């Protein structure tokens, strides 16, 4: 996934397009449950969210919608893990079994 404002020919979104949506989905999740939002939960949330779902559906490749969403989330996770995400100060990330999960900083599990 590339940064910047132009999309690739495959239709994958730029970081500036997709990452604010993923951060919003994590924040929404943490309003209901202060625990970590898992990778699998992020995929489900992307596919059920109108804005995120439209981004996933426009991608032109042979992957499933879930795989596409997972790839977009992997880009978000990589940027976060490198300390380059604008959400590093607002979100807390944890890698478990090779996949990232996120919560709002300071949120305490019930």
Steps between C-alpha positions, in 0.01 A plus 500: 500500500638842412483826680398822330186606326487284187376143486675213328344333197380210716270732692667449838456818706776730614588522867345846516171357372478173696675563829260764637213258434676215683579729795134607512387136502737422789380804696136404437569146619668627818198715584306173534781278629818651648699186421713439194339482157646193330609474138198281427265752662655777290435300183135450597463868587652609169268278301191623685592870488369683194810715443753224568297241309494720190880526509539123535253430217671726246828306518574310180669174590412135551492512881185466711353810661632379836850453362493849350387651830772302677763642265383855569509434875850351465613829344350691792670265747837530329489879501398491868778256594761723335380797705387686186126504560320819599307274742803375694422747779128407516507124451679217672604202290597148593612219271356161594552183297644703213206741473455847642215604722424853614319698767471864599784592738391479861193285428468229764343162428186427701 
